Amino acid sequence: MKQRFYMLLLASALIISCSSDDGESDGSSIVGTWDAIEFNMGEAVDLNDDGTASDNLLDELDCFASTATFAADGGYSTATTGIYFEASESSFFITCDGVETTSGTYTLDGNTLVTIDEDGEVESTVTVTKDRLVVTGEDDDFGQVTLVFERRD
């Protein structure tokens, strides 16, 4: 059975909730470009079959990348690797293919980020510092996930 994980949708949904400077915790702005450095799920898995399980998807899939850009005018865009998996009774394969993009608008009120795109509205909890953006939200497939982004210079 071949299915497609929409990690892009997850990342986009979680990221979309980011906004302007209203929710700054240390005077830092969410405005700018952010690169994912962690994608933490609630359960450790060994997707790359190296014998070491991790709850950070980025430790398990070298091919996955996600970038989010937030503009001062309330617009945002994301670019995220599409992830596909194929499972049978005896095997499990994961591949990355292509970059999927999304865009929309966002608002930030305190630590609540709301993003709106063509698929609807998503609310997430965020923490913004000078160099880090931490986004926590719920995913239909994985439950609670936390994405950690680093500000691009």
C-alpha positions in Angstrom: 0.0 0.0 0.0 1.5 3.3 -1.1 0.6 6.4 0.8 1.9 9.9 0.9 2.7 11.7 4.2 2.0 15.3 3.9 4.8 16.5 6.1 4.5 19.7 4.2 1.0 20.2 5.4 2.1 19.4 9.0 5.0 21.8 8.9 2.9 24.4 7.1 0.0 24.0 9.5 2.4 24.4 12.5 4.3 27.2 11.0 1.4 29.1 9.6 0.4 30.2 13.1 3.3 32.6 13.3 2.8 36.3 13.1 4.1 39.7 13.4 6.0 41.2 16.4 3.0 41.2 18.8 4.0 38.0 20.6 7.7 38.6 21.1 9.0 37.0 24.3 12.4 38.7 24.3 12.1 41.6 21.8 12.8 39.2 18.9 10.6 39.3 15.8 9.2 36.3 14.0 9.7 38.2 10.8 12.5 36.6 8.7 13.4 33.2 7.2 13.7 30.1 9.4 15.2 26.7 8.7 13.9 23.5 10.5 16.6 21.9 12.8 14.4 19.6 14.7 11.0 17.9 14.0 10.2 16.1 17.3 7.4 13.6 17.5 6.0 12.0 20.6 7.6 8.6 19.9 11.1 7.5 19.0 11.4 5.6 15.7 14.3 4.2 13.6 13.2 5.1 10.1 16.7 5.0 8.7 17.3 1.5 10.1 20.7 2.5 11.7 19.8 0.8 15.0 19.2 4.0 16.9 15.7 5.4 17.4 15.0 9.1 17.7 11.9 11.2 18.2 13.6 13.8 16.0 12.5 13.1 12.4 15.5 15.0 11.1 17.8 12.5 12.7 16.1 9.7 10.8 15.6 11.3 7.4 18.5 13.1 5.8 16.4 14.2 2.9 13.8 16.2 4.8 14.0 20.0 5.0 11.6 22.7 5.8 11.9 26.5 5.6 9.4 29.1 6.7 9.5 32.8 5.9 7.3 35.4 7.7 6.9 38.9 6.3 6.2 42.1 8.3 2.9 42.5 6.4 1.4 39.3 7.9 2.2 37.1 4.9 4.1 33.8 5.2 5.4 31.0 2.9 6.8 27.6 3.5 8.9 25.1 1.4 9.0 21.5 2.7 10.1 18.2 1.4 7.4 15.8 0.4 7.7 12.4 2.2 6.3 9.2 0.9 6.2 5.8 2.4 5.4 2.3 1.2 4.5 -0.4 3.7 3.9 -4.1 3.4 3.7 -7.0 5.9 7.5 -7.4 5.7 9.0 -4.1 4.7 8.7 -0.3 5.2 10.3 2.2 2.8 10.4 6.0 3.1 11.5 8.3 0.3 11.6 12.1 -0.1 10.5 13.6 -3.3 10.2 17.2 -4.4 9.5 20.4 -2.5 6.0 21.5 -1.7 5.2 25.1 -1.0 2.3 26.9 0.7 1.6 30.5 1.5 -1.0 32.6 3.4 -1.4 35.0 6.2 -0.6 34.8 9.9 -1.3 36.5 13.2 0.6 36.2 16.5 -1.1 37.0 19.8 1.1 36.3 22.7 2.3 32.8 22.1 -0.6 31.8 19.9 0.2 31.7 16.2 -2.7 31.4 13.8 -2.0 30.7 10.1 -4.5 30.8 7.3 -4.0 29.3 3.8 -6.1 27.7 1.1 -6.6 24.6 3.4 -8.0 26.7 6.3 -6.9 28.0 9.7 -4.4 26.4 12.1 -3.6 27.4 15.6 -0.2 26.6 17.2 1.8 27.6 20.3 5.1 29.3 19.6 8.1 30.6 21.4 10.3 33.2 19.5 13.8 34.2 20.5 16.4 36.0 18.6 17.7 32.9 16.9 15.0 30.2 17.5 11.4 29.6 16.7 9.7 26.7 18.5 6.3 25.7 17.1 4.1 23.1 19.0 0.9 21.7 17.6 -1.2 18.7 16.9 -1.0 16.5 13.8 -3.6 13.9 12.7 -0.9 11.3 12.1 1.6 12.0 14.8 -0.2 13.6 17.7 1.7 16.4 19.4 4.8 17.5 17.4 7.3 20.3 18.0 9.2 22.0 15.2 12.4 23.9 16.1 13.6 26.4 13.6 16.8 28.4 13.5 16.9 32.0 12.0 18.7 32.2 8.7 21.4 34.9 8.6 
